[in-house]
């Protein structure tokens, strides 16, 4: 898979296979999930270095083990695919994320919400469609958008709170159809599935595929779940896929692929975009643009979960560790696949930690950039500025915590912050008449070579008597 460069964490080439102890630990984890969760089957994959390095399966059927090519229904992981299509429209200039839906898809009754708010579930829409449970009934019962949205689509003020909404992604799918002039399924196949080689991902099940089951909560017996075509709700949860295909999709979500979305755009997808609810703050979970983001076991994870009657799914990625996990099961409830996916990532990350890229010096050193390197002071706070081989500069406190960020050059002598407090803020070296740097201006904060350096443009000026002790 072709990749563009991700400035966040370089994707490292590891040894091809995991160590035997690691593989056993992974198998043990999904075996516990299948047994304790009472799932007919659980299949999983682990991705490292951009490729699947482990597949595992546990099943209740003797002599049968689903492999990486057996389809399971993936439920709301479908939303991440839909979000990719919307970001492609943005990258082509066909829409802006700040556009109200009404501009491109008028007459829905929910047009006040912006594209970004729908992607982040902050559009104020209801969680479900009105009428019978849409996941267990034919989509033909909801042939029009008005049938999906109902008479009162908005339950909350637009943009004020995170409220997960399946109809919101129906609207995004309809938006894709409107701007592409083709069905959502066809656009997805042409623009995402084919370029990424996801040949076993489809809107309808294709053999071999698992059957969906409900497991009785108080008895070890099963009930088959109906497999419905979701119709208009398809962009929210229709897809079927495999651990093999989702492993490739996870690699794409970590590193991008310029045939589909740049690394900058997939990074934006996993950047928190929704205010967290109180319960989410406790769990460390928030939502980006079509992806869930959470802190767990000291690491930042992103991806998505999914469920439909008869199926559970989870995709979890840690960019920092360069590890991703996919877990699928064919039961309505039982194993907590979010925990399983996070555990699979943790097992690999702790047993076989990512090997850092070799340190390499800059190919060329720009004297005007090197002049910025070294120690700076914001008031009396000491900071260090480094020039790194990836073409960025980094600024952060010399001791303790505090505001820190990397900065990307704008090509005109200024730099833009990439993260944290300084994300999007402009860093501008201010030069004297002789061309030397007098101070740094960072979003109105002045950084000087000496604390409160006289003549260096410190706001409010510097006492002309200078630094002194306490007078008797």
N, C-alpha and C positions, 0 to 999 in steps of 0.2 A: 504494500500500500504506500503510495506516495505521501510524504508528509512535509508540511512546512515547519519552520522552526518555532518552537514554543519557548518564549523568554522566561516562562515560570520555572520549569525544571527540565533539564535535558533528559530525554528518554534514553536509557542506557541499554547497551546490548549485553545481556546476561548469557551465562551458559545455557545451552538449549534445554536441558531437562532439570527438573527439581531434584533435590536430594531425596533418597528413599525415605528418610525419617519425615521429611516435609510432606511427601506424598501420603504417607500413612496417616499423619495428623489430619490432613485434609479429608481423607476417606473416613476417618473416625468421626470427624465433625458432621459430615452429611449422613453417616450411619446413625448417629445419635438423633439427628433431626428427623430422619425417616421413621425410626423406631418410636421415639417419644412423641412425635407429631402424628403418628398413625397415618402416614401418607402412603397411598398405593405405590408411588415412586417419587424419588428425588433425583434430579440430575444436576450437575454443576460443572463449571469450567473456571479455570484461573488463567489470567492473561498477564504476561510480563514481557517487557521489551517489545510491545506491540504485537505479540502473537500468543495464541493459546499454548500453554505449557503443561496443562493438566486437565483431564476430563475424568469425572467420576459419576457413578450411578449406584443407587440402592433401590431395590424393588421388592414387592411382595410376591412376585411371580417367579417361581423356581426356574432356573435356567434361562432367564430373560433379563437382559440389562440394556435399557435404552442408551443409545450412543449419542454423539454430538449432532446427528442428523435427524433425530426424532423431534417432530414439532410438538410444542405445547402452546397453549394460548397465553399471551403475555399481558393482557389487560392494559393497564394504564401506562406501561412502558411505551405503548403506542403514542402517548402524548408527546414524548420526547422526539419521536419521528416527525410528528406534525409540527412541533416547534422548529425543527431543522428546516422544514419547507418554508415556514414563515420567515425565518432569518435569511433564507436564500432570496426571498422577495425583497427584503430590506437591503441586502447587499447589492442587488441589481438596481436599486433606486426606484422600485415600483411602489414602495410605501416607506413610511417612517414609523418607528416604534411608538412615537408620541402621537401618531394620527388617531383620531377617534374612528371607531369602526364604521360609523355612519358615512364617512367620506368614501369608503370603498364598498361597503355592503349596506345600503340604506334600507330603512323600513323594518328593522328587526325588533325594535322596541328596547334594545340594549345598546344602541349606537353611541351613547355617551361614553362608554368605556373605551380606553385606548387599546391599541394592539398589545403594548407591553403589559397593561393591566390584565388583559385576558390571559397572556402567557404566564403571568405570575400569580394567577388566581386572586387578583385584587379588584376585579371588575364589578364586584357586588352581586354577582349572579347566584342563583340557588345552586345547591350542591347536586341536585338530581332533576330529572325532567318530571313533569306531572304525569299522573296516570299510573298504570301498573308498572311494577318493577322492570325497568328497561333492560336490565341485564339478562332477564329470564323470559322476555317476551319478544315477538318478532318486530324488527324495525319497521315493518309495513304499518304498524299501529301509529307510527310517528313520521308520516311521509314528508311533512313540511317543517321548516324551522319554527314556525309558530306552535307546532305540536310538541316540539322539544322544549321550547322556552315557556309556554303557558301564557296566561293573561298578565301575569306580574313577574317578569323575568328578574327584576332587581329586588334583592332582600336587604341590601346594605348600601350605604352611600358609596359611590364609585371611588376607588382608590384609597379607602380609609382603613380597610382591614383585609387580612388574608382569609379567604373563605374558599376552600377547594370546590371547584365547579366543573363537573363533567359537561354540562351544556356549553360552558365557555369554550371548550375545545371543539365542540360541534360547530360553533361560530367560526373558529379559526380554520377548520376544514372547509367550511363554506366560503371563507375568504380566499383560500388557496384556489378553490374551483372557479371563483369569480374572476380572479386575476390571471389564471392560467387558461381558462376556457376549456377545462377538461376535468373529469372526475378525480377526486382526491386520490383514489387508489391508483389510477393511471399515472398521475403526477409523481406519487411516491415511488412507484416502480421505476419510472424513467430517470428521476433526478437523484434518488438516494440508493435504492436497493441494487440497481444494476451497476452504478459506478463503484459501490463498495463491495460488490461481489456477494451480496446477501441473497443468494438464490433459493434459500429455504425459508425465506420470510414472505408471508403472503396474507391476504385478507381472508381467504378461505382455507380450511385445512387441506393439506396435501399429504398423502401417505408417504412414509409412515408417520403417524401422529398418535399421541396419547388420547385416551378417552377421559372425560372429566367426571369426577366422582364426588359425592357427598359421603362423609364418614359419620355414622351415628355417634353422637357425643357420649352415649352411655353403653354402647355395644359395638363389638368389632364386626359390623356389617356395613354394606355399601349401598348407595342409591345413585344410579346414573343421573347426571345433570343434563338438561337440554342444551344443545348447541345452537344458539340463535345468531342470525345475521342481524347486526345492530343497526343497519340502515344509516340514517342521518347521524347516529351517535358513533359511527365507525371511527372517526378521527380521535375519539376519546379512549377507545379500548378494543378495537376489532382484531388486531394482528395476531398471527400465529408465527412462532419462530423457534429456533433451536439454540442450544448452548454454543454451537459452532458459529452461527451467524451473529449471535449477540456478543460473543467474544470479539469478533471483528468490529462490531458497532462500538463496543467499549473502547477499543483502541482508537477509533475515530474520534470519539468524544474526548479522549485525552489529548490527542495530538493534532487533530484536524486533518483534512484532506482537501486540497485546493480544488479538486473536481466537484466537491460538494459544499464544504464550508471551510473558511480559513481558520487557522488556530486562534486568531483574535476573536472570531465570532463564536466558536465553541467555548472559549474562555468566558465570553460575556454570558452565555447560556448558564454557566455554573456559578456566576456571580450573584450573591443574594440580591433579590429585587423586591421582596415582599416583607412587610413588617411581621415579625413573628408573634403569634398568639402566646398567651401566658404559658400554656402547656408546652408549646414548642420551645420556649426559652429554657424550660427545665430540661427538655430532652436534647437541646442544642440543635434543633432542626429549623431550617428556613427553606425558602423556595427561590430559585432563580427563574430563568426563562425556559420553562419546560423541564427543569431538573430540580430534584430535592438536594439540599445541601445540609450536612450535619457534622458536628464535632463528636467523635467517639474514640475512646481509648487513646486520647491525645493526638489523633490525626484528623485531618479534614477529608471528608468523604463526600462524593456527589454521585448522582445516578437517579434511579427511579424504582419504585415498587409497582406491582400490578396484581390485580385479582379480578376474576370473573367466576361465577358459579362453576365449580369443578377445577379451578386452576389458581395457582399462586406463582408469582414471579418476582425476582429482584435482580437488579444490576447495580453494582457498587464499584466505584473507582477511587483510588488514591493516587493523584498525580505525583505527590511528593515521594511516595514509595515505588511508583511505576508498577503498581499491581492493581488488577481489577478482578472481580468475581461475578459470575452469573449463576443463579440458582433457580431452578424451575421445579414445580410439583404439580401433580394432577389431583388436587383435593380442594374443596371449598374453604376449609379452615384446617388448622393443625399446626404445622411447623412455622415458626416465626422466621421467615426467610430474610427479613432485614437484618436480624441478628446473625443468621448463618452467613450471609454475604460479607458482613463486616468482620466476622470471625475468620473467614477464609483469607481475606486481605491481611488481617493481623497475623495469622499463622505464617504466611509467606514473608511478610515484611520483617517479622521478628526472627524467624529461623534463617532467612537468607536476605539480609538487608541489601538495599540498593547500593551497588558499587558506584561511587562517584566518578564522574568523568575526570580524566587526567587534567591537572592544571596545565594551561597553555598560556603563554604570553600573548599580548596583542601583536598582530601582524605589522601594524603601523601605529606610531604614537604621534598624536596631534599635539603640538606644544601648547596650543591655546586650551586644550582640554586638560592636559597634564598640569597646567597652572592652577586648576581648580582643586587638585588633590591635596589632601592633608587635613590639618586641624582647623576648625572654625568654631565660633562662639555665637550662640543666640542669647544675648544678655550675658549671663554667667554660666550658661549650660554649654558644656564642651561636646562638640560633634566631630565626627570624622567623615571625610568624603573620599571615596575610593573610585578609581577608574578601572573597570573590569573588561575582561577579554571579549565579552559578548556585546561590546559597544555601548553599554549602559554606564551610568554612574550611580552610586549608592550613597545615601546620607543617613547617618544614625548616631545616637548618643554613644560616647566612648565608654560609658559605664552605665549599668542598670537598664531598666526599660525606658520606654518613651517613644516618641514619634520617629518612625524611620520609613524610608521608601527607596525604591529604585526609580530612576528617571531615564526617559528615552529622549534622544536628541531630536529637535524639530528642524535641524538643518540650517538654522539661522543664528546659532549661538545660544539659543534658549533650550530648555529641557522641560518635559512634562512628566509629573509624577504618575506612577503606575499603580500604587497601592496605598492602603491605610489612609491616614489623615491627609496626606498630600496627593492623593489620587486626583488627577486632572488639574492640579495646581501648577502654575508656571514658575520655574526657577530661572532667574535672569542674572547672569554675572554683570555687575555694573563696573565699568572701566573708567579710569582717569584719563586725563589728556595724553599721558604717555602710553596709553594702551594697556597698562597693568590693571589687574582686577582689584578694585577698592573694597567691594563687598558683594555678597550674594543677596538678591531680593527673592524671597520665596513666599509668594502670596501675601506680600506686604511685610513679612518677617525679614529683618536684616541680620545676616550672618557676617561677622567680622573676624579678622585673623587674631585679634586680641579682644578680651572681654571689654565691652563698651569702649571700643577703640576711638580715640579722638580723631575727628576729621573723616570718619568713615561712613557718615550718613546715618548714624544711629537716631531713630525717631526720638524726639524730645531733647536731643542734644546730650552732651556730656559735661559734667561739672568741670569748669576750667581749672579748678584746683587739683583735679586728678585724684587718684587713689591715695588714701592716708590712714593712719591709725587713729585710735581714739585719743582725743586731746585730754590732758589732765584738767 
